[in-house]
Amino acid sequence: MNPLTEPNCGVFIANVTFEPGCRNNWHIHKSTKGGGQILICVDGEGWYQEDGKEAISLKPGMVITIPANVKHWHGAKKDKWFSHLVVEVPGEDAENVWFEQVADEEYNKL
């Protein structure tokens, strides 16, 4: 993760690069008002999935808007590097809450 803005500037932006097969855990961007996250895909190929929904194949130029309090994960495909810009949407009482790993069995089906 390469931060592109200062954490206290009001909007945090970072360039995040995943090696092949790398993905983050299930998580939410918790907020009582506002909040959430925006992913701007810039290089390689990856996956985004919300809990209970089918995974979305990600390619450069795609933008994913993630509302606050939606459980999800994102990361690289098994055989591809992947980079996205992440924009943390300002919100009240905002925090990231991390959950379980994405199961290898489920990930390998993609």
N, CA, C and O atoms as a GROMACS GRO file, in nm:
protein
  440
    1MET      N    1   0.085  -0.118   0.000
    1MET     CA    2   0.000   0.000   0.000
    1MET      C    3   0.089   0.123   0.000
    1MET      O    4   0.176   0.138   0.086
    2ASN      N    5   0.066   0.210  -0.097
    2ASN     CA    6   0.143   0.334  -0.110
    2ASN      C    7   0.048   0.452  -0.092
    2ASN      O    8  -0.024   0.487  -0.186
    3PRO      N    9   0.046   0.515   0.028
    3PRO     CA   10  -0.042   0.632   0.048
    3PRO      C   11  -0.006   0.745  -0.048
    3PRO      O   12   0.111   0.777  -0.068
    4LEU      N   13  -0.109   0.805  -0.106
    4LEU     CA   14  -0.089   0.917  -0.198
    4LEU      C   15  -0.127   1.050  -0.136
    4LEU      O   16  -0.089   1.156  -0.186
    5THR      N   17  -0.203   1.045  -0.026
    5THR     CA   18  -0.239   1.166   0.048
    5THR      C   19  -0.204   1.147   0.194
    5THR      O   20  -0.184   1.034   0.240
    6GLU      N   21  -0.196   1.255   0.266
    6GLU     CA   22  -0.173   1.249   0.410
    6GLU      C   23  -0.301   1.200   0.478
    6GLU      O   24  -0.411   1.239   0.436
    7PRO      N   25  -0.290   1.114   0.580
    7PRO     CA   26  -0.409   1.060   0.645
    7PRO      C   27  -0.506   1.165   0.699
    7PRO      O   28  -0.626   1.139   0.706
    8ASN      N   29  -0.458   1.282   0.736
    8ASN     CA   30  -0.544   1.385   0.794
    8ASN      C   31  -0.588   1.491   0.694
    8ASN      O   32  -0.634   1.598   0.736
    9CYS      N   33  -0.576   1.466   0.564
    9CYS     CA   34  -0.609   1.569   0.464
    9CYS      C   35  -0.758   1.576   0.434
    9CYS      O   36  -0.802   1.666   0.363
   10GLY      N   37  -0.837   1.483   0.487
   10GLY     CA   38  -0.981   1.485   0.462
   10GLY      C   39  -1.026   1.370   0.373
   10GLY      O   40  -1.134   1.314   0.394
   11VAL      N   41  -0.945   1.334   0.274
   11VAL     CA   42  -0.974   1.220   0.187
   11VAL      C   43  -0.846   1.139   0.172
   11VAL      O   44  -0.747   1.188   0.118
   12PHE      N   45  -0.848   1.015   0.221
   12PHE     CA   46  -0.731   0.930   0.211
   12PHE      C   47  -0.735   0.852   0.081
   12PHE      O   48  -0.835   0.788   0.049
   13ILE      N   49  -0.625   0.859   0.004
   13ILE     CA   50  -0.612   0.787  -0.122
   13ILE      C   51  -0.479   0.710  -0.118
   13ILE      O   52  -0.376   0.763  -0.076
   14ALA      N   53  -0.484   0.584  -0.162
   14ALA     CA   54  -0.362   0.503  -0.167
   14ALA      C   55  -0.364   0.417  -0.293
   14ALA      O   56  -0.471   0.381  -0.343
   15ASN      N   57  -0.245   0.385  -0.342
   15ASN     CA   58  -0.231   0.289  -0.452
   15ASN      C   59  -0.197   0.156  -0.387
   15ASN      O   60  -0.096   0.143  -0.319
   16VAL      N   61  -0.283   0.055  -0.409
   16VAL     CA   62  -0.265  -0.076  -0.348
   16VAL      C   63  -0.235  -0.178  -0.457
   16VAL      O   64  -0.309  -0.189  -0.554
   17THR      N   65  -0.126  -0.251  -0.441
   17THR     CA   66  -0.086  -0.353  -0.539
   17THR      C   67  -0.088  -0.490  -0.472
   17THR      O   68  -0.033  -0.508  -0.363
   18PHE      N   69  -0.153  -0.586  -0.538
   18PHE     CA   70  -0.163  -0.723  -0.491
   18PHE      C   71  -0.082  -0.813  -0.584
   18PHE      O   72  -0.095  -0.802  -0.706
   19GLU      N   73   0.001  -0.901  -0.529
   19GLU     CA   74   0.069  -1.000  -0.612
   19GLU      C   75  -0.033  -1.108  -0.650
   19GLU      O   76  -0.139  -1.117  -0.587
   20PRO      N   77  -0.003  -1.190  -0.750
   20PRO     CA   78  -0.098  -1.295  -0.790
   20PRO      C   79  -0.142  -1.380  -0.670
   20PRO      O   80  -0.060  -1.424  -0.590
   21GLY      N   81  -0.272  -1.402  -0.661
   21GLY     CA   82  -0.329  -1.484  -0.554
   21GLY      C   83  -0.352  -1.411  -0.424
   21GLY      O   84  -0.414  -1.467  -0.333
   22CYS      N   85  -0.306  -1.288  -0.411
   22CYS     CA   86  -0.321  -1.212  -0.287
   22CYS      C   87  -0.458  -1.144  -0.283
   22CYS      O   88  -0.503  -1.087  -0.382
   23ARG      N   89  -0.521  -1.149  -0.169
   23ARG     CA   90  -0.648  -1.078  -0.148
   23ARG      C   91  -0.657  -1.041  -0.002
   23ARG      O   92  -0.592  -1.101   0.083
   24ASN      N   93  -0.740  -0.941   0.027
   24ASN     CA   94  -0.757  -0.904   0.166
   24ASN      C   95  -0.869  -0.988   0.229
   24ASN      O   96  -0.939  -1.061   0.159
   25ASN      N   97  -0.885  -0.977   0.358
   25ASN     CA   98  -0.991  -1.047   0.430
   25ASN      C   99  -1.125  -0.979   0.401
   25ASN      O  100  -1.130  -0.866   0.353
   26TRP      N  101  -1.232  -1.050   0.433
   26TRP     CA  102  -1.364  -0.987   0.434
   26TRP      C  103  -1.357  -0.870   0.531
   26TRP      O  104  -1.294  -0.879   0.637
   27HIS      N  105  -1.422  -0.759   0.496
   27HIS     CA  106  -1.421  -0.642   0.584
   27HIS      C  107  -1.535  -0.548   0.549
   27HIS      O  108  -1.598  -0.560   0.444
   28ILE      N  109  -1.559  -0.454   0.638
   28ILE     CA  110  -1.655  -0.346   0.611
   28ILE      C  111  -1.586  -0.214   0.644
   28ILE      O  112  -1.492  -0.209   0.723
   29HIS      N  113  -1.637  -0.109   0.582
   29HIS     CA  114  -1.598   0.028   0.615
   29HIS      C  115  -1.716   0.084   0.692
   29HIS      O  116  -1.810   0.142   0.635
   30LYS      N  117  -1.709   0.066   0.822
   30LYS     CA  118  -1.819   0.102   0.912
   30LYS      C  119  -1.831   0.253   0.925
   30LYS      O  120  -1.731   0.324   0.936
   31SER      N  121  -1.956   0.302   0.924
   31SER     CA  122  -1.981   0.444   0.943
   31SER      C  123  -2.127   0.463   0.981
   31SER      O  124  -2.215   0.391   0.934
   32THR      N  125  -2.152   0.561   1.067
   32THR     CA  126  -2.291   0.592   1.104
   32THR      C  127  -2.354   0.688   1.006
   32THR      O  128  -2.477   0.697   0.998
   33LYS      N  129  -2.273   0.761   0.930
   33LYS     CA  130  -2.323   0.853   0.828
   33LYS      C  131  -2.212   0.876   0.726
   33LYS      O  132  -2.098   0.902   0.764
   34GLY      N  133  -2.244   0.865   0.596
   34GLY     CA  134  -2.141   0.878   0.492
   34GLY      C  135  -2.053   0.756   0.493
   34GLY      O  136  -2.098   0.646   0.528
   35GLY      N  137  -1.928   0.772   0.455
   35GLY     CA  138  -1.831   0.664   0.459
   35GLY      C  139  -1.837   0.573   0.338
   35GLY      O  140  -1.907   0.601   0.241
   36GLY      N  141  -1.763   0.466   0.345
   36GLY     CA  142  -1.752   0.372   0.234
   36GLY      C  143  -1.617   0.383   0.168
   36GLY      O  144  -1.523   0.440   0.223
   37GLN      N  145  -1.608   0.328   0.048
   37GLN     CA  146  -1.480   0.322  -0.022
   37GLN      C  147  -1.506   0.320  -0.173
   37GLN      O  148  -1.608   0.271  -0.219
   38ILE      N  149  -1.411   0.375  -0.248
   38ILE     CA  150  -1.414   0.371  -0.394
   38ILE      C  151  -1.286   0.305  -0.440
   38ILE      O  152  -1.177   0.342  -0.397
   39LEU      N  153  -1.298   0.206  -0.530
   39LEU     CA  154  -1.183   0.141  -0.591
   39LEU      C  155  -1.175   0.184  -0.736
   39LEU      O  156  -1.273   0.175  -0.809
   40ILE      N  157  -1.058   0.231  -0.778
   40ILE     CA  158  -1.034   0.268  -0.918
   40ILE      C  159  -0.926   0.175  -0.970
   40ILE      O  160  -0.809   0.188  -0.933
   41CYS      N  161  -0.963   0.082  -1.055
   41CYS     CA  162  -0.871  -0.020  -1.104
   41CYS      C  163  -0.775   0.042  -1.205
   41CYS      O  164  -0.817   0.108  -1.299
   42VAL      N  165  -0.644   0.021  -1.183
   42VAL     CA  166  -0.544   0.086  -1.268
   42VAL      C  167  -0.452  -0.009  -1.344
   42VAL      O  168  -0.396   0.030  -1.447
   43ASP      N  169  -0.435  -0.134  -1.297
   43ASP     CA  170  -0.342  -0.224  -1.367
   43ASP      C  171  -0.371  -0.369  -1.329
   43ASP      O  172  -0.411  -0.397  -1.216
   44GLY      N  173  -0.351  -0.459  -1.423
   44GLY     CA  174  -0.367  -0.602  -1.396
   44GLY      C  175  -0.512  -0.644  -1.393
   44GLY      O  176  -0.599  -0.580  -1.452
   45GLU      N  177  -0.538  -0.756  -1.323
   45GLU     CA  178  -0.674  -0.810  -1.312
   45GLU      C  179  -0.700  -0.858  -1.170
   45GLU      O  180  -0.613  -0.917  -1.106
   46GLY      N  181  -0.820  -0.831  -1.122
   46GLY     CA  182  -0.854  -0.869  -0.986
   46GLY      C  183  -0.998  -0.909  -0.970
   46GLY      O  184  -1.072  -0.924  -1.068
   47TRP      N  185  -1.038  -0.924  -0.844
   47TRP     CA  186  -1.174  -0.960  -0.806
   47TRP      C  187  -1.226  -0.865  -0.699
   47TRP      O  188  -1.150  -0.814  -0.617
   48TYR      N  189  -1.358  -0.843  -0.703
   48TYR     CA  190  -1.429  -0.773  -0.596
   48TYR      C  191  -1.554  -0.854  -0.569
   48TYR      O  192  -1.623  -0.898  -0.661
   49GLN      N  193  -1.584  -0.875  -0.440
   49GLN     CA  194  -1.705  -0.949  -0.407
   49GLN      C  195  -1.768  -0.896  -0.281
   49GLN      O  196  -1.701  -0.873  -0.181
   50GLU      N  197  -1.901  -0.876  -0.287
   50GLU     CA  198  -1.979  -0.842  -0.169
   50GLU      C  199  -2.039  -0.970  -0.113
   50GLU      O  200  -2.070  -1.063  -0.188
   51ASP      N  201  -2.056  -0.975   0.016
   51ASP     CA  202  -2.112  -1.092   0.083
   51ASP      C  203  -2.249  -1.126   0.024
   51ASP      O  204  -2.337  -1.040   0.015
   52GLY      N  205  -2.266  -1.252  -0.017
   52GLY     CA  206  -2.393  -1.298  -0.072
   52GLY      C  207  -2.412  -1.272  -0.220
   52GLY      O  208  -2.517  -1.306  -0.275
   53LYS      N  209  -2.312  -1.211  -0.287
   53LYS     CA  210  -2.322  -1.180  -0.429
   53LYS      C  211  -2.209  -1.248  -0.506
   53LYS      O  212  -2.109  -1.290  -0.448
   54GLU      N  213  -2.226  -1.257  -0.637
   54GLU     CA  214  -2.123  -1.312  -0.724
   54GLU      C  215  -2.003  -1.218  -0.729
   54GLU      O  216  -2.019  -1.096  -0.720
   55ALA      N  217  -1.883  -1.273  -0.745
   55ALA     CA  218  -1.762  -1.191  -0.760
   55ALA      C  219  -1.764  -1.118  -0.893
   55ALA      O  220  -1.819  -1.168  -0.991
   56ILE      N  221  -1.704  -1.000  -0.897
   56ILE     CA  222  -1.694  -0.918  -1.018
   56ILE      C  223  -1.548  -0.918  -1.063
   56ILE      O  224  -1.459  -0.889  -0.984
   57SER      N  225  -1.525  -0.949  -1.189
   57SER     CA  226  -1.392  -0.946  -1.247
   57SER      C  227  -1.352  -0.801  -1.271
   57SER      O  228  -1.427  -0.726  -1.333
   58LEU      N  229  -1.234  -0.763  -1.222
   58LEU     CA  230  -1.188  -0.624  -1.232
   58LEU      C  231  -1.075  -0.610  -1.333
   58LEU      O  232  -0.984  -0.692  -1.340
   59LYS      N  233  -1.084  -0.501  -1.412
   59LYS     CA  234  -0.981  -0.468  -1.511
   59LYS      C  235  -0.957  -0.318  -1.508
   59LYS      O  236  -1.042  -0.244  -1.458
   60PRO      N  237  -0.844  -0.271  -1.561
   60PRO     CA  238  -0.814  -0.128  -1.559
   60PRO      C  239  -0.929  -0.044  -1.617
   60PRO      O  240  -0.991  -0.079  -1.717
   61GLY      N  241  -0.954   0.066  -1.549
   61GLY     CA  242  -1.059   0.159  -1.591
   61GLY      C  243  -1.190   0.139  -1.518
   61GLY      O  244  -1.275   0.228  -1.518
   62MET      N  245  -1.208   0.024  -1.455
   62MET     CA  246  -1.332  -0.001  -1.380
   62MET      C  247  -1.329   0.073  -1.247
   62MET      O  248  -1.224   0.091  -1.186
   63VAL      N  249  -1.448   0.115  -1.204
   63VAL     CA  250  -1.462   0.183  -1.075
   63VAL      C  251  -1.570   0.110  -0.995
   63VAL      O  252  -1.679   0.083  -1.046
   64ILE      N  253  -1.538   0.078  -0.871
   64ILE     CA  254  -1.632   0.011  -0.781
   64ILE      C  255  -1.660   0.106  -0.665
   64ILE      O  256  -1.568   0.152  -0.598
   65THR      N  257  -1.786   0.135  -0.642
   65THR     CA  258  -1.828   0.218  -0.529
   65THR      C  259  -1.886   0.126  -0.422
   65THR      O  260  -1.983   0.055  -0.446
   66ILE      N  261  -1.826   0.128  -0.305
   66ILE     CA  262  -1.865   0.040  -0.196
   66ILE      C  263  -1.930   0.123  -0.086
   66ILE      O  264  -1.864   0.203  -0.021
   67PRO      N  265  -2.060   0.104  -0.065
   67PRO     CA  266  -2.126   0.180   0.041
   67PRO      C  267  -2.071   0.140   0.179
   67PRO      O  268  -2.014   0.033   0.195
   68ALA      N  269  -2.089   0.227   0.274
   68ALA     CA  270  -2.051   0.196   0.412
   68ALA      C  271  -2.128   0.073   0.459
   68ALA      O  272  -2.241   0.049   0.416
   69ASN      N  273  -2.066  -0.003   0.548
   69ASN     CA  274  -2.130  -0.115   0.616
   69ASN      C  275  -2.163  -0.235   0.526
   69ASN      O  276  -2.246  -0.318   0.563
   70VAL      N  277  -2.099  -0.245   0.410
   70VAL     CA  278  -2.119  -0.358   0.319
   70VAL      C  279  -1.997  -0.450   0.331
   70VAL      O  280  -1.884  -0.408   0.304
   71LYS      N  281  -2.019  -0.574   0.370
   71LYS     CA  282  -1.910  -0.671   0.385
   71LYS      C  283  -1.862  -0.714   0.247
   71LYS      O  284  -1.942  -0.750   0.161
   72HIS      N  285  -1.728  -0.709   0.226
   72HIS     CA  286  -1.671  -0.736   0.094
   72HIS      C  287  -1.523  -0.772   0.106
   72HIS      O  288  -1.464  -0.764   0.214
   73TRP      N  289  -1.465  -0.811  -0.007
   73TRP     CA  290  -1.321  -0.830  -0.018
   73TRP      C  291  -1.280  -0.795  -0.161
   73TRP      O  292  -1.364  -0.786  -0.250
   74HIS      N  293  -1.149  -0.773  -0.181
   74HIS     CA  294  -1.095  -0.748  -0.314
   74HIS      C  295  -0.950  -0.791  -0.318
   74HIS      O  296  -0.882  -0.794  -0.215
   75GLY      N  297  -0.902  -0.824  -0.438
   75GLY     CA  298  -0.764  -0.867  -0.453
   75GLY      C  299  -0.736  -0.913  -0.594
   75GLY      O  300  -0.818  -0.897  -0.684
   76ALA      N  301  -0.618  -0.970  -0.612
   76ALA     CA  302  -0.570  -1.012  -0.744
   76ALA      C  303  -0.632  -1.146  -0.785
   76ALA      O  304  -0.678  -1.223  -0.701
   77LYS      N  305  -0.631  -1.170  -0.915
   77LYS     CA  306  -0.665  -1.303  -0.965
   77LYS      C  307  -0.548  -1.397  -0.934
   77LYS      O  308  -0.439  -1.351  -0.899
   78LYS      N  309  -0.573  -1.528  -0.945
   78LYS     CA  310  -0.472  -1.628  -0.907
   78LYS      C  311  -0.340  -1.611  -0.981
   78LYS      O  312  -0.233  -1.635  -0.924
   79ASP      N  313  -0.346  -1.569  -1.108
   79ASP     CA  314  -0.225  -1.565  -1.192
   79ASP      C  315  -0.193  -1.426  -1.246
   79ASP      O  316  -0.120  -1.414  -1.344
   80LYS      N  317  -0.248  -1.322  -1.183
   80LYS     CA  318  -0.229  -1.184  -1.232
   80LYS      C  319  -0.194  -1.090  -1.116
   80LYS      O  320  -0.247  -1.104  -1.006
   81TRP      N  321  -0.107  -0.996  -1.143
   81TRP     CA  322  -0.087  -0.884  -1.052
   81TRP      C  323  -0.208  -0.793  -1.066
   81TRP      O  324  -0.276  -0.796  -1.168
   82PHE      N  325  -0.235  -0.712  -0.963
   82PHE     CA  326  -0.349  -0.621  -0.968
   82PHE      C  327  -0.321  -0.498  -0.883
   82PHE      O  328  -0.270  -0.508  -0.771
   83SER      N  329  -0.353  -0.381  -0.938
   83SER     CA  330  -0.340  -0.255  -0.862
   83SER      C  331  -0.467  -0.173  -0.875
   83SER      O  332  -0.530  -0.167  -0.981
   84HIS      N  333  -0.504  -0.111  -0.765
   84HIS     CA  334  -0.615  -0.016  -0.767
   84HIS      C  335  -0.584   0.101  -0.676
   84HIS      O  336  -0.508   0.090  -0.580
   85LEU      N  337  -0.644   0.214  -0.708
   85LEU     CA  338  -0.644   0.327  -0.616
   85LEU      C  339  -0.761   0.304  -0.523
   85LEU      O  340  -0.870   0.266  -0.566
   86VAL      N  341  -0.740   0.328  -0.396
   86VAL     CA  342  -0.847   0.318  -0.299
   86VAL      C  343  -0.872   0.458  -0.242
   86VAL      O  344  -0.779   0.527  -0.200
   87VAL      N  345  -0.998   0.499  -0.243
   87VAL     CA  346  -1.039   0.627  -0.188
   87VAL      C  347  -1.130   0.598  -0.069
   87VAL      O  348  -1.236   0.538  -0.084
   88GLU      N  349  -1.087   0.640   0.048
   88GLU     CA  350  -1.170   0.623   0.167
   88GLU      C  351  -1.266   0.741   0.174
   88GLU      O  352  -1.224   0.856   0.187
   89VAL      N  353  -1.396   0.713   0.164
   89VAL     CA  354  -1.498   0.818   0.166
   89VAL      C  355  -1.517   0.864   0.310
   89VAL      O  356  -1.542   0.782   0.399
   90PRO      N  357  -1.506   0.995   0.335
   90PRO     CA  358  -1.521   1.044   0.472
   90PRO      C  359  -1.660   1.011   0.529
   90PRO      O  360  -1.760   1.013   0.457
   91GLY      N  361  -1.663   0.980   0.657
   91GLY     CA  362  -1.789   0.950   0.724
   91GLY      C  363  -1.777   0.974   0.873
   91GLY      O  364  -1.668   0.997   0.926
   92GLU      N  365  -1.891   0.969   0.940
   92GLU     CA  366  -1.894   0.988   1.085
   92GLU      C  367  -1.872   0.853   1.154
   92GLU      O  368  -1.927   0.751   1.112
   93ASP      N  369  -1.793   0.854   1.260
   93ASP     CA  370  -1.761   0.732   1.335
   93ASP      C  371  -1.710   0.622   1.241
   93ASP      O  372  -1.744   0.505   1.258
   94ALA      N  373  -1.628   0.660   1.142
   94ALA     CA  374  -1.580   0.566   1.041
   94ALA      C  375  -1.463   0.484   1.094
   94ALA      O  376  -1.374   0.536   1.161
   95GLU      N  377  -1.465   0.355   1.062
   95GLU     CA  378  -1.354   0.265   1.093
   95GLU      C  379  -1.364   0.142   1.004
   95GLU      O  380  -1.473   0.104   0.961
   96ASN      N  381  -1.251   0.080   0.979
   96ASN     CA  382  -1.248  -0.046   0.905
   96ASN      C  383  -1.260  -0.159   1.006
   96ASN      O  384  -1.191  -0.160   1.108
   97VAL      N  385  -1.347  -0.254   0.976
   97VAL     CA  386  -1.366  -0.370   1.062
   97VAL      C  387  -1.331  -0.494   0.979
   97VAL      O  388  -1.392  -0.519   0.875
   98TRP      N  389  -1.233  -0.570   1.027
   98TRP     CA  390  -1.182  -0.686   0.953
   98TRP      C  391  -1.241  -0.815   1.007
   98TRP      O  392  -1.260  -0.832   1.128
   99PHE      N  393  -1.271  -0.907   0.913
   99PHE     CA  394  -1.330  -1.036   0.947
   99PHE      C  395  -1.241  -1.150   0.898
   99PHE      O  396  -1.120  -1.135   0.886
  100GLU      N  397  -1.302  -1.264   0.871
  100GLU     CA  398  -1.230  -1.385   0.833
  100GLU      C  399  -1.164  -1.372   0.696
  100GLU      O  400  -1.199  -1.286   0.615
  101GLN      N  401  -1.068  -1.462   0.672
  101GLN     CA  402  -1.003  -1.470   0.542
  101GLN      C  403  -1.103  -1.521   0.438
  101GLN      O  404  -1.199  -1.590   0.472
  102VAL      N  405  -1.080  -1.486   0.313
  102VAL     CA  406  -1.155  -1.544   0.203
  102VAL      C  407  -1.105  -1.688   0.189
  102VAL      O  408  -0.986  -1.711   0.170
  103ALA      N  409  -1.196  -1.783   0.200
  103ALA     CA  410  -1.156  -1.925   0.198
  103ALA      C  411  -1.092  -1.961   0.065
  103ALA      O  412  -1.141  -1.924  -0.042
  104ASP      N  413  -0.981  -2.035   0.072
  104ASP     CA  414  -0.913  -2.081  -0.050
  104ASP      C  415  -1.009  -2.157  -0.141
  104ASP      O  416  -1.004  -2.141  -0.263
  105GLU      N  417  -1.096  -2.238  -0.083
  105GLU     CA  418  -1.191  -2.317  -0.162
  105GLU      C  419  -1.280  -2.226  -0.247
  105GLU      O  420  -1.302  -2.254  -0.365
  106GLU      N  421  -1.331  -2.119  -0.188
  106GLU     CA  422  -1.417  -2.026  -0.263
  106GLU      C  423  -1.337  -1.945  -0.365
  106GLU      O  424  -1.380  -1.928  -0.479
  107TYR      N  425  -1.220  -1.895  -0.323
  107TYR     CA  426  -1.135  -1.815  -0.410
  107TYR      C  427  -1.093  -1.896  -0.533
  107TYR      O  428  -1.095  -1.845  -0.645
  108ASN      N  429  -1.055  -2.020  -0.512
  108ASN     CA  430  -1.006  -2.104  -0.622
  108ASN      C  431  -1.115  -2.141  -0.723
  108ASN      O  432  -1.083  -2.187  -0.833
  109LYS      N  433  -1.242  -2.123  -0.687
  109LYS     CA  434  -1.352  -2.147  -0.782
  109LYS      C  435  -1.367  -2.033  -0.882
  109LYS      O  436  -1.432  -2.050  -0.986
  110LEU      N  437  -1.308  -1.917  -0.851
  110LEU     CA  438  -1.324  -1.800  -0.940
  110LEU      C  439  -1.240  -1.816  -1.065
  110LEU      O  440  -1.241  -1.727  -1.151
   0.00000   0.00000   0.00000
